[in-house]
Amino acid sequence: MLDCQNLVVNYESTPVLQNLSIYIGAGEIVALTGPSGSGKTTLLRCIAGLEVVESGTILLSGEEITSRPAYLRRIGLVFQDNQLFPHLNVAKNI
């Protein structure tokens, strides 16, 4: 299960996530939808550890991972746009 509680993220002075909370139970499938700039990617980046959360907590299976480095979270994320190195093959990009 994933439990995000009161997440706050700002880009400079622009609020992106303001006290956002979401709970996703084990086995649930969830779709994040919304207009461009609404914070969908920011939320996913926070969960994966690629974005710094100013305040709030992220719990994964009951364990707080908010300040855990991305490489220790064991969470994968596939970006919408090209985020791979074009000079590397698939295996080396992973």
C-alpha atoms as a printed R data frame, in Angstrom:
   type eleno elety resid chain resno      x      y       z
1  ATOM     1    CA   MET     A     1  0.000  0.000   0.000
2  ATOM     2    CA   LEU     A     2  1.025  3.589  -0.632
3  ATOM     3    CA   ASP     A     3 -0.004  6.421   1.653
4  ATOM     4    CA   CYS     A     4  0.956 10.017   0.843
5  ATOM     5    CA   GLN     A     5 -0.024 12.465   3.563
6  ATOM     6    CA   ASN     A     6 -0.155 16.267   3.241
7  ATOM     7    CA   LEU     A     7  2.526 16.549   0.550
8  ATOM     8    CA   VAL     A     8  3.718 20.065  -0.221
9  ATOM     9    CA   VAL     A     9  5.919 20.910  -3.212
10 ATOM    10    CA   ASN     A    10  6.586 24.361  -4.641
11 ATOM    11    CA   TYR     A    11  8.628 25.339  -7.684
12 ATOM    12    CA   GLU     A    12 10.185 28.637  -6.655
13 ATOM    13    CA   SER     A    13  7.096 30.551  -5.510
14 ATOM    14    CA   THR     A    14  4.591 28.476  -7.496
15 ATOM    15    CA   PRO     A    15  2.624 25.939  -5.439
16 ATOM    16    CA   VAL     A    16  2.387 22.575  -7.209
17 ATOM    17    CA   LEU     A    17  1.204 20.178  -4.494
18 ATOM    18    CA   GLN     A    18 -0.492 21.731  -1.485
19 ATOM    19    CA   ASN     A    19 -1.353 19.295   1.319
20 ATOM    20    CA   LEU     A    20 -2.069 16.511  -1.159
21 ATOM    21    CA   SER     A    21 -3.054 13.204   0.410
22 ATOM    22    CA   ILE     A    22 -3.760  9.938  -1.384
23 ATOM    23    CA   TYR     A    23 -4.039  6.359  -0.182
24 ATOM    24    CA   ILE     A    24 -3.671  3.427  -2.572
25 ATOM    25    CA   GLY     A    25 -4.375  0.038  -1.054
26 ATOM    26    CA   ALA     A    26 -2.579 -3.188  -1.923
27 ATOM    27    CA   GLY     A    27 -3.766 -4.505  -5.281
28 ATOM    28    CA   GLU     A    28 -5.560 -1.287  -6.239
29 ATOM    29    CA   ILE     A    29 -5.092  0.183  -9.696
30 ATOM    30    CA   VAL     A    30 -5.240  3.970  -9.878
31 ATOM    31    CA   ALA     A    31 -5.113  6.432 -12.780
32 ATOM    32    CA   LEU     A    32 -3.851  9.968 -12.231
33 ATOM    33    CA   THR     A    33 -5.642 12.312 -14.596
34 ATOM    34    CA   GLY     A    34 -5.782 16.050 -14.944
35 ATOM    35    CA   PRO     A    35 -4.683 18.947 -17.094
36 ATOM    36    CA   SER     A    36 -1.074 19.717 -17.891
37 ATOM    37    CA   GLY     A    37  0.613 21.368 -14.921
38 ATOM    38    CA   SER     A    38 -1.772 19.970 -12.316
39 ATOM    39    CA   GLY     A    39  0.965 18.051 -10.446
40 ATOM    40    CA   LYS     A    40  0.543 14.472 -11.695
41 ATOM    41    CA   THR     A    41  4.178 14.019 -12.683
42 ATOM    42    CA   THR     A    42  5.372 15.894  -9.605
43 ATOM    43    CA   LEU     A    43  3.467 13.459  -7.385
44 ATOM    44    CA   LEU     A    44  4.979 10.457  -9.183
45 ATOM    45    CA   ARG     A    45  8.465 11.988  -8.957
46 ATOM    46    CA   CYS     A    46  7.974 12.532  -5.207
47 ATOM    47    CA   ILE     A    47  6.897  8.929  -4.695
48 ATOM    48    CA   ALA     A    48  9.903  7.675  -6.692
49 ATOM    49    CA   GLY     A    49 12.280  9.948  -4.771
50 ATOM    50    CA   LEU     A    50 13.191 12.107  -7.752
51 ATOM    51    CA   GLU     A    51 11.606 15.244  -6.283
52 ATOM    52    CA   VAL     A    52 12.118 16.771  -2.844
53 ATOM    53    CA   VAL     A    53  9.008 17.010  -0.670
54 ATOM    54    CA   GLU     A    54  8.967 20.223   1.376
55 ATOM    55    CA   SER     A    55  6.607 18.736   3.934
56 ATOM    56    CA   GLY     A    56  4.382 15.714   4.352
57 ATOM    57    CA   THR     A    57  5.112 12.008   4.448
58 ATOM    58    CA   ILE     A    58  5.192  9.101   2.019
59 ATOM    59    CA   LEU     A    59  4.589  5.627   3.439
60 ATOM    60    CA   LEU     A    60  5.144  2.459   1.432
61 ATOM    61    CA   SER     A    61  3.778 -0.693   3.070
62 ATOM    62    CA   GLY     A    62  3.664  1.228   6.356
63 ATOM    63    CA   GLU     A    63  7.318  2.295   6.209
64 ATOM    64    CA   GLU     A    64  8.184  5.975   5.817
65 ATOM    65    CA   ILE     A    65 10.260  6.555   2.692
66 ATOM    66    CA   THR     A    66  9.968 10.350   2.403
67 ATOM    67    CA   SER     A    67 13.675 11.024   2.869
68 ATOM    68    CA   ARG     A    68 14.964  7.685   1.538
69 ATOM    69    CA   PRO     A    69 17.154  8.060  -1.579
70 ATOM    70    CA   ALA     A    70 15.505  7.077  -4.860
71 ATOM    71    CA   TYR     A    71 17.789  4.093  -5.434
72 ATOM    72    CA   LEU     A    72 16.719  2.558  -2.108
73 ATOM    73    CA   ARG     A    73 12.965  2.935  -2.707
74 ATOM    74    CA   ARG     A    74 12.785  0.228  -5.376
75 ATOM    75    CA   ILE     A    75 10.124  2.145  -7.295
76 ATOM    76    CA   GLY     A    76 10.149  2.288 -11.097
77 ATOM    77    CA   LEU     A    77  8.870  5.160 -13.176
78 ATOM    78    CA   VAL     A    78  8.459  5.352 -16.951
79 ATOM    79    CA   PHE     A    79  8.452  8.906 -18.256
80 ATOM    80    CA   GLN     A    80  6.072 10.162 -20.920
81 ATOM    81    CA   ASP     A    81  8.834 11.821 -22.951
82 ATOM    82    CA   ASN     A    82 12.207 10.465 -23.958
83 ATOM    83    CA   GLN     A    83 14.262 10.126 -20.791
84 ATOM    84    CA   LEU     A    84 16.640  7.484 -22.082
85 ATOM    85    CA   PHE     A    85 20.152  7.979 -23.369
86 ATOM    86    CA   PRO     A    86 19.951  7.546 -27.154
87 ATOM    87    CA   HIS     A    87 23.520  6.260 -27.421
88 ATOM    88    CA   LEU     A    88 22.814  3.328 -25.048
89 ATOM    89    CA   ASN     A    89 20.852  0.163 -25.704
90 ATOM    90    CA   VAL     A    90 17.822 -0.845 -23.616
91 ATOM    91    CA   ALA     A    91 19.796 -2.912 -21.099
92 ATOM    92    CA   LYS     A    92 22.333 -0.149 -20.484
93 ATOM    93    CA   ASN     A    93 19.603  2.480 -20.064
94 ATOM    94    CA   ILE     A    94 18.144  0.402 -17.258
